[in-house]
Amino acid sequence: MTRVAVVTVVHGRHAHLALQMQAVARSVRPPDDYVVVAVDDELVAQAAESRARVIQIAAHRLGLPIAAARNAGAEAALASGADVIVFLDVDCVPGPELIGAYEAAAVSTELSGDILCGPVAYLPPASEGGYDLADIDTLAAPHAARPAPEPGAVIRGGDHDLFWSLSFAVTAATWRTMGGFDEAYIGYGGEDTDFSACAAQKNIELAWIGSARAYHQHHAVESPPVSHLDDILRNAALFHRRWGRWPMIGWLEAFEEAGLIARRENRDGYEKV
């Protein structure tokens, strides 16, 4: 029997976690393990109640160690015998078919070695009573910037830079081949682009699974994310040293246009103005 684990990283957003847990409980194929990684957040255990097991990790002085937290969740799942690991952002509400769709793809001969990605729809603000899981799928279409095959369909291959860590799954074997996320990335941005670049280097394809649908709960956003400027500069420079190109280029250009950063004279990087 295939064992499937769900891994979610949390720092705050307890209401979002609670709704995700309700949706996981409604899954046609419930997970065998549900690991919530709480980053410097003692209140998560109360939010999780008995629906998940919570592991705690400390925050880093430079920011939230998202890469390390995902790795910790994966290792906890693997230690409990997981064959397939489903990663969900805490803001993501899984559709009832998501876990089963990822499992079916993961055990298929053609797709078992791929990184499996599901379409994500960005929800509008919730009404006063919150989102109703019974009709949440009617509130928004999947994000137009990513492949979004119809339920039951699969799109394999394509641009690795389209990978996102909001919702994806891998087999235990693929996770070990990948080696997890690079924990040198600390704070906001870059670790998922690095992960997908490593996959491309190892000839690991992306596969977009139409039935693995998730719904991203609305929250206020900052565009560009100025509060994460230091994280983005640091992580972008790390990525550039490793891969010879710039990630998050849209944000870097927006920061530059706002006069917050400038290219260095040798054109090798950016610095704050």
C-alpha positions, -999 to 999 in steps of 0.1 A, spaced: 0 0 0 13 35 -9 17 58 20 11 95 13 21 124 35 11 160 34 36 186 45 28 222 53 51 249 67 34 275 90 44 307 107 12 325 117 -18 322 94 -36 299 118 -70 305 103 -56 295 69 -42 264 84 -75 255 100 -93 257 67 -67 237 50 -71 210 77 -109 210 71 -103 205 34 -77 177 40 -103 159 62 -127 160 33 -103 145 8 -115 115 -11 -81 99 -4 -70 112 30 -33 113 38 -16 87 59 4 113 76 0 151 79 31 170 90 28 206 100 62 223 104 58 253 128 86 279 124 90 297 157 53 294 163 42 278 196 5 284 188 4 261 158 -1 231 180 -33 245 193 -45 254 157 -36 219 145 -57 202 172 -54 164 166 -56 165 128 -18 167 122 14 161 140 34 193 146 72 196 145 88 228 157 119 244 142 135 277 151 135 308 130 169 320 115 183 354 124 181 364 87 145 353 82 121 323 80 141 292 69 115 280 45 138 256 26 150 241 59 114 238 72 103 219 40 132 196 43 124 189 80 88 181 71 99 158 43 124 140 66 97 135 92 74 121 66 100 98 52 109 86 87 73 75 91 74 55 58 60 80 33 62 68 -3 48 101 -17 51 136 -2 26 163 -10 37 198 -2 10 224 3 15 261 11 -4 270 43 -26 293 22 -36 265 -1 -69 246 3 -67 212 -14 -96 201 -36 -111 168 -26 -93 149 -54 -59 165 -49 -42 139 -27 -56 110 -47 -46 126 -80 -10 131 -69 -9 96 -56 -21 81 -89 4 101 -108 32 92 -84 26 55 -88 23 56 -126 52 43 -147 54 74 -169 52 101 -141 67 85 -110 101 102 -115 86 137 -122 79 166 -99 41 167 -99 24 201 -99 -13 209 -96 -32 240 -108 -38 267 -81 -66 292 -83 -63 325 -64 -94 331 -44 -111 365 -40 -115 378 -4 -137 356 17 -172 367 27 -180 374 63 -187 338 69 -155 326 53 -150 303 24 -175 274 19 -156 243 9 -187 230 -9 -184 256 -36 -149 269 -33 -141 256 -68 -165 280 -84 -149 311 -70 -118 314 -92 -101 298 -122 -66 284 -121 -37 309 -124 -32 319 -160 6 320 -158 9 282 -152 -3 252 -171 -38 241 -159 -49 210 -176 -85 199 -172 -93 174 -144 -81 140 -156 -56 155 -180 -18 158 -176 7 181 -192 43 168 -190 75 187 -196 79 224 -203 96 253 -186 111 244 -152 109 281 -141 71 276 -140 75 254 -110 59 267 -78 60 254 -43 24 262 -35 13 227 -44 35 199 -56 43 163 -49 72 139 -53 79 102 -46 104 94 -19 129 83 -45 126 116 -64 130 136 -32 162 117 -24 175 122 -59 168 159 -56 184 162 -22 157 185 -10 157 223 -10 190 242 -5 190 255 30 214 283 21 182 302 9 168 319 40 139 342 40 116 351 11 122 339 -25 146 319 -46 146 284 -30 118 271 -53 135 284 -84 167 268 -73 149 235 -67 135 235 -102 168 244 -117 183 215 -99 155 193 -113 163 205 -149 200 198 -143 191 162 -133 167 158 -162 137 155 -139 106 167 -157 76 187 -144 42 171 -148 10 192 -144 -18 171 -129 -52 185 -138 -71 168 -110 -47 180 -83 -65 213 -78 -59 237 -49 -73 271 -40 -51 299 -26 -68 318 2 -68 355 -2 -45 377 19 -30 412 15 0 413 -7 28 439 -12 39 444 -48 68 446 -51 75 430 -17 96 458 -3 95 443 32 114 413 18 139 434 -1 170 422 19 159 385 15 153 388 -22 187 406 -28 205 380 -8 188 350 -23 189 363 -58 227 369 -55 231 333 -43 211 320 -72 231 341 -97 264 328 -84 252 293 -88 233 294 -121 246 325 -139 212 342 -143 189 362 -121 157 348 -106 128 370 -95 137 394 -122 103 411 -122 108 421 -85 144 432 -90 133 454 -119 105 469 -99 129 476 -70 153 493 -94 125 514 -110 115 525 -75 150 536 -68 155 511 -40 184 492 -56 209 497 -84 232 475 -105 267 475 -93 293 490 -116 307 456 -126 271 445 -135 275 414 -114 247 423 -90 225 447 -72 229 468 -41 206 489 -20 206 526 -27 
